[in-house]
Amino acid sequence: MPQLPSPQTIDLAAATAELVDIAERLVSVLTRETELVRAMRVKEIGPLQADKTSLTVRYQKAFKVLTEASNSKSLPPPLKERLTVSGQRLSQAVVDNEIMLRVGKVATERLIGSIVDAVKQQKKSALSYSPKQTVPSRSFLTAAAVDRRL
């Protein structure tokens, strides 16, 4: 990972461009992840996690460098506008991603609950007495494992 320059030697335009670039790449990853969850292609999300984590860390560092370099002064209007638009896009992508992840989690939990209920019902009817008051000749044993990682 490249070293970020010290706040005293940093060019605000270059720092803003770096932050905007990282933000746009993060928006791209978050958008892709959101699309995959929406399409219920959860298995394809794994490879995106390393990129998402790396870009998030880089964004935080670049933001800190830019904040320290500007010494709480306002950025020139063109830089400020570029950074504002980028920040708004990133914010919207984060919100969309969080909503879709929550919806995906709820849908998965409901599906798992339905499966568990069906299995319980099947076991219950298989182990109860039939109308002839006899014990069924065989019972069904069922095991289920659920990977709740997302």
C-alpha positions as CSV (number, residue, x, y, z in Angstrom):
1,M,0.0,0.0,0.0
2,P,1.5,3.4,-1.0
3,Q,2.6,5.8,1.8
4,L,0.5,8.9,2.0
5,P,2.4,12.2,2.0
6,S,2.6,14.3,5.2
7,P,0.1,17.1,5.5
8,Q,2.7,19.8,5.1
9,T,3.7,18.6,1.6
10,I,0.3,17.5,0.2
11,D,-1.3,19.1,-2.8
12,L,-5.0,19.6,-2.1
13,A,-6.0,19.0,-5.7
14,A,-4.1,15.7,-5.8
15,A,-5.4,14.7,-2.4
16,T,-9.0,15.5,-3.5
17,A,-8.5,13.5,-6.7
18,E,-7.2,10.5,-4.8
19,L,-10.1,10.6,-2.3
20,V,-12.6,10.9,-5.1
21,D,-11.0,8.1,-7.0
22,I,-11.1,5.8,-4.0
23,A,-14.7,6.8,-3.3
24,E,-15.7,6.0,-6.9
25,R,-14.0,2.6,-6.7
26,L,-15.8,1.9,-3.4
27,V,-19.1,3.0,-4.9
28,S,-18.5,0.5,-7.8
29,V,-17.8,-2.4,-5.3
30,L,-20.8,-1.5,-3.2
31,T,-23.1,-1.3,-6.2
32,R,-21.9,-4.6,-7.5
33,E,-22.5,-6.2,-4.1
34,T,-25.9,-4.7,-3.9
35,E,-26.8,-6.1,-7.4
36,L,-25.5,-9.6,-6.4
37,V,-27.6,-9.6,-3.2
38,R,-30.7,-8.4,-5.2
39,A,-30.2,-11.2,-7.7
40,M,-29.7,-13.7,-4.8
41,R,-26.2,-14.6,-6.0
42,V,-24.7,-14.4,-2.5
43,K,-21.9,-16.9,-3.3
44,E,-20.4,-14.3,-5.6
45,I,-20.1,-11.7,-2.9
46,G,-17.1,-13.2,-1.2
47,P,-14.4,-12.0,-3.6
48,L,-15.7,-8.4,-3.2
49,Q,-15.1,-8.3,0.6
50,A,-11.4,-7.9,0.4
51,D,-11.7,-5.0,-2.1
52,K,-14.4,-3.4,0.0
53,T,-12.3,-3.6,3.2
54,S,-9.2,-2.4,1.5
55,L,-10.9,0.6,-0.2
56,T,-12.7,1.5,3.1
57,V,-9.3,1.7,4.9
58,R,-7.7,3.6,2.1
59,Y,-10.7,6.0,2.0
60,Q,-10.4,6.7,5.8
61,K,-6.7,7.3,5.5
62,A,-7.0,9.6,2.5
63,F,-9.8,11.5,4.1
64,K,-7.7,12.0,7.3
65,V,-4.8,13.3,5.2
66,L,-7.0,15.7,3.3
67,T,-8.6,17.0,6.4
68,E,-5.3,17.5,8.1
69,A,-3.7,19.2,5.0
70,S,-6.6,21.7,4.7
71,N,-6.1,22.7,8.3
72,S,-9.9,23.2,8.7
73,K,-9.9,25.7,5.9
74,S,-12.5,25.5,3.2
75,L,-11.4,23.8,0.0
76,P,-11.5,25.9,-3.2
77,P,-15.0,25.7,-4.8
78,P,-14.1,23.3,-7.7
79,L,-12.5,20.8,-5.3
80,K,-15.2,21.2,-2.7
81,E,-17.9,20.5,-5.4
82,R,-16.1,17.4,-6.7
83,L,-15.7,16.1,-3.2
84,T,-19.3,16.8,-2.3
85,V,-20.7,15.0,-5.3
86,S,-18.4,12.0,-4.7
87,G,-19.4,11.9,-1.0
88,Q,-23.1,12.0,-1.9
89,R,-22.7,9.1,-4.4
90,L,-20.7,7.1,-1.8
91,S,-23.3,7.9,0.9
92,Q,-26.2,6.7,-1.4
93,A,-24.3,3.5,-2.3
94,V,-23.7,2.7,1.4
95,V,-27.4,3.2,2.2
96,D,-28.6,1.1,-0.8
97,N,-26.1,-1.6,0.1
98,E,-27.1,-1.7,3.8
99,I,-30.8,-1.9,2.9
100,M,-30.2,-4.7,0.4
101,L,-28.1,-6.7,2.8
102,R,-30.7,-6.3,5.5
103,V,-33.5,-7.4,3.1
104,G,-31.4,-10.3,2.0
105,K,-30.8,-11.4,5.6
106,V,-34.5,-11.2,6.4
107,A,-35.4,-13.2,3.3
108,T,-32.8,-15.8,4.1
109,E,-34.0,-16.1,7.7
110,R,-37.6,-16.5,6.6
111,L,-36.7,-19.1,4.1
112,I,-34.7,-21.0,6.7
113,G,-37.6,-20.7,9.1
114,S,-40.0,-22.1,6.5
115,I,-37.7,-25.0,5.8
116,V,-37.3,-25.8,9.6
117,D,-41.1,-25.6,10.1
118,A,-41.7,-27.9,7.1
119,V,-39.2,-30.4,8.5
120,K,-40.7,-30.2,12.0
121,Q,-44.2,-30.8,10.5
122,Q,-43.0,-33.7,8.5
123,K,-41.3,-35.3,11.5
124,K,-44.4,-34.7,13.7
125,S,-46.7,-36.4,11.2
126,A,-44.2,-39.2,10.6
127,L,-43.9,-39.9,14.4
128,S,-47.6,-39.6,15.3
129,Y,-50.1,-42.5,15.4
130,S,-52.0,-43.0,12.2
131,P,-55.8,-43.1,12.2
132,K,-55.5,-46.9,12.7
133,Q,-53.7,-46.3,16.0
134,T,-50.5,-48.0,14.9
135,V,-46.9,-46.8,15.1
136,P,-45.5,-46.0,11.7
137,S,-43.1,-48.6,10.4
138,R,-40.3,-46.0,9.8
139,S,-39.6,-42.5,10.9
140,F,-37.7,-39.8,9.2
141,L,-34.6,-38.4,10.6
142,T,-33.6,-35.1,9.3
143,A,-30.5,-32.9,9.8
144,A,-30.0,-29.4,8.6
145,A,-27.1,-27.0,8.8
146,V,-27.3,-23.4,7.9
147,D,-24.5,-21.0,7.0
148,R,-25.7,-17.7,8.3
149,R,-22.6,-15.7,7.1
150,L,-23.4,-13.0,4.6
